[in-house]
Amino acid sequence: MSTAAIPGAPLPVRTPGSRARGRHRRPERPEVPAGAPALVLAVPATAGPEARPVVEELLSVVRGEQPGIEATAAYLDGSPAEEGAATVAGLLAAAAEAGLPAPVLVPLLAGPHEYLVELHKLAAEHGATVTDTLGPHPLLAEAVHVRLSEAGLARADRARLFAITTAADGVVLTTVGGEEAAAAAGITGVLLAARLAVPVVAAALDVPGSVAAAVEHLRATGSQRPALAPLVIGPEADPELLATAAEETGCPGAAPIGAYQTVGQLIASTYLAALPTPPPAEEAAEEAPTA
């Protein structure tokens, strides 16, 4: 049954992707098995003018990376802020009512977050799969590096040896999700430090005093120009937390990761990794009923 038949559930119909031909074609993308469940980007926020543009752009990247994926977004359980925005609970219920496979839920998070408790509970009620979060991952370190360079706080890459007088000589990688999220962000911090060749420490925006303590640690170890780098996609972090951290520390900061290309790639690969591995062709042929 087509997902287009689900009333009020914006699960698009899957269309097969075309394969490039010729000597210089891109490596072929992994095949999405026929009848594979939809990918639902689980957004830890209510739908609104700040969250939706980022989410829609990421979905566009996902569909471009893997045209065979049915991809949509769903927001926190509750009344959506804008008409036409699905909630996770509503989408799961609509899929079950239509007899469709339970979708694969990919949290739009870089690491641990309290939202995951609610998400796993909803998934368990409908037999849906929840993937790991998107981080830690080298691609997130790349995205943070780019945001720092856009803010004039880091070189675009280490091969370009021009001077940036505003470049940070220490970075606080800020995240949300408490101390657990900060600990997990430390892994991405190590990867970022290797890219920037400056010390990087992680801190939680939603733990009072955490960011200020991290800045003081950097200053105590010799950093004179510490900067803040959000390890957040965007919708999961209250903008006031970012503004308060900058004001309290007096440090310049980069923008959240947002709809960066590699985040879309991570979403697609995380979804594909959660799909059941199809049996080998020979095994499938043996299991096929004979006439």
N, C-alpha and C positions, 0 to 999 in steps of 0.2 A: 504494500500500500504506500502511495506517495505521501511524503511528509506534508505536501501542500494540502492534504485533506484534513489536517489537524486544525480545528478552529482556533484562531488566536495564537498559534504556535509558529513563530517565524523560523522554522527549520527548512532551509532551501533544498530544492531537489538536487541531488548529486549529478554532475555532468562529467563524463570522462575527459581527461586531459589529453591533448594532442602531443605526439612525440616529435621532437625535432629530428631532422635528417641531415646527413652530410658528415664530412670529416671533422668539422669543428663544432659539432653539436654539444650541448651541455650534457653532463652525466645524467642518465635517466633517473627520474624520481622513483622512489619506492611505490609499488602499486598499492592502491587502496582496495582491499578485497570487496567483491560485490556483496552488498547487503551489510556492509560495515556500519556500526552505530555512528550517529552524528557526533561531531565535536561541539561541545558547549563550553564557551569561555565563561567561567564563573567569576563574575566581577564583585569584589568585596566592597560594594558601594551601591547607593541608590542611583537610578538613572537620572542624569541631569546634564546641563550644558557643559560642565567641565569634564565629566567622565565619558560621555557618549562619543565625542569626536575621536578621542584616543582609542576607544574600543573599536569603533567602526574602521578606523584606519588600520589597526592591527589585524582585524578580520580580513581586510582587503589584502594585506601582505600574506596572510595564511592561504587564502584562495589562490593568490598568484604563485606561491611556492608549491602548492599541492592542489591543482584544480579539481581533483577527484574527491576532495573532502567536503562533506556537508558541514558547514561551520556557521554557528550563530552565537549570540551572547545572551546571558541571563544574569540578572542582578540579584542583590540581596533579597531574601524572602521578605515580603511586605508589599505595601502599595507603591508601585513604581512612580517616580517623579514625573515621567513624561509618558504620554500616550504611545502605545505601540511597543513599549519596552517589556520584555518578558522577565518573570522572576524564575529562579531555579525551581522552586516548588511547583509553580504553575506549569512550567515546561515539562518537568518530569511527569506530572499527573496527566498532561495532555498526551504525551508519548505512550504512557501505559494504557490510557483509554483507547488509543488508536491501534494498540497491538504492535507498536514498533519496538525495536530493540532499545533497551535503556541506553541513553547517550553516555559518552565519555566526558567527564567534567574535568576541565583543565583550569586550576585556580590561577587567576591573574595576580600572582604573588611571587616575589623574589625569594621568599623564605617563610619560616614559621609565622603564623598569625592566628589570632583567636577566632577568626572567621572560619577556619578549617574545621573546628569542632561542629559548628552548625552545618557546614557543607557535608561532612561525612555522615551526619545524622540523616539529612535529607536523602543522600545517596543510598544509605542502607535501607530506607523505607521503600525505595523503588528498585533496588537491585542494580543501581548504577555504579560505575567505576569512577573513582577520584584519583587522578594522577598525582605524582609528586609536584611540588612547586617548581618554578622555573630555575631557581638557584639553589646552591651556588653553581656558577658556570662561567667558563672563560668568556663567553659571548656577552655576559652581563658586565664583566670587567671592561670589555671593549666599549660597550655602550656608555658606561660611566666615564671612561677616558675621553670619548668624543664629546660628551656634555661639558667636561672640564675644559677641553680645548676650545669649545665654542664660547665659553665664558672668559677665555683668555687666561686661564689658570693652569694650563699645561700645554706642552708642545703637542701638536697633532700626532707626531710619531717621533721616536728617538733618532731616526735617520736625519731629521731636519735639525741641524745644530745651531739655528738662529736663537738669539736671546729673547726671552719674554720677561720683561722686568716685573710683571705682575704674577709670574708663575708661582704656584704654591710650592713650599719646601716641606710640606706635610699635609696629609689629607685625613679628615674624619669622614668615614663612610657611614652615613646616617640611614637608619631603617626604622620600620615600625613592626611591632609584634613583641615588644618586651626584650628582656635579657636573652631569651632563647633565640630570637631573631638576630640580635647583635652578635651572639656567639657564632651562628651559622654564617653571618655576613663576613666574619673574619676570614673565611676561606676565599671568598671573592676579593677581600682586601689584600690578601697575599698575592693574588694574581694581578691586582691593580698596581701594587707596589712594584712588582717586577716590570710592569709596563712603564711606570713613571720614574722609577729609580729614586723614589722618596718614601719615607715611612708612611704607612696607612694604618689607622686604627678604626675599629667599628664602634658605634654607639647607637642607642635606641632613642628615637625622638619622643616616644611616649613613656619614657622613664625619666622623671624629673632629675635634673642634674647630670644625666649620663653624657650628653654632648659636651657640656661645659667641662666636665672632668676629663674627657678625651682631649679636648683642646689644650687644657692645662698640662696634660701629660706630654703632648707634642712640644709645647713651649719649654717645658722643663728639660726635655732631651735635646734642645737646640733649635727647634723650628721657630723661625721668625715670621713666616707668612703662611700660617695654616689656613686651609680652606675646607668648606663643607661640600660633600658630594653625595646626593641622595641616591641610595640603592632602593628606589621605589619606582614603580611604573608610573604611578600618579593617582589613580582612583582610590587606592587603599590608604593614602596618607592625607590627613587634614592639612590643607594649605597653611593654616594658622600655626601648626607645629613647626613647619619649615621656617616660617617668618620669625617665630619666637626664638628658634635656635640661632638664627643669624643675628638677631637683635641682642640676645644675651651674650653671645661670644664675640660679637664685633667682627666676625669672619665673613669674607665673601663666599659665595656659594654658586654651584652649578644648578641647572634645572633638573627636575626629575627625568628619568629615562624616557618616559612617554612612548610614542609609537615609533620606536627605532626599529629599523629593518630586522636586526638580529633577534629581537624579541618575538617578532612574527615567526621567524624560523624556529625558534625554541618552542613556541606553542605547537607548531606543526609536528616537529620531531618528537615532542613529549606525547602527543596524541598517538602517533604511529607506534611508538614504543609500547603503548598500553594495549594495543590490539592483539588478540590471540594470534599466535604464529600459525599460518595455514600449513596443512600437512604437505609433505613433498608430493610432486606430481605422480610418482610411481605408487606411493601409498594410497593417494586419493583414487587412482585408477583401480587398485585392488579392492578398495572398499565400495566402489560403485556397483550397484545391482546389475546383474546380467539379465538379458531378456530371456 
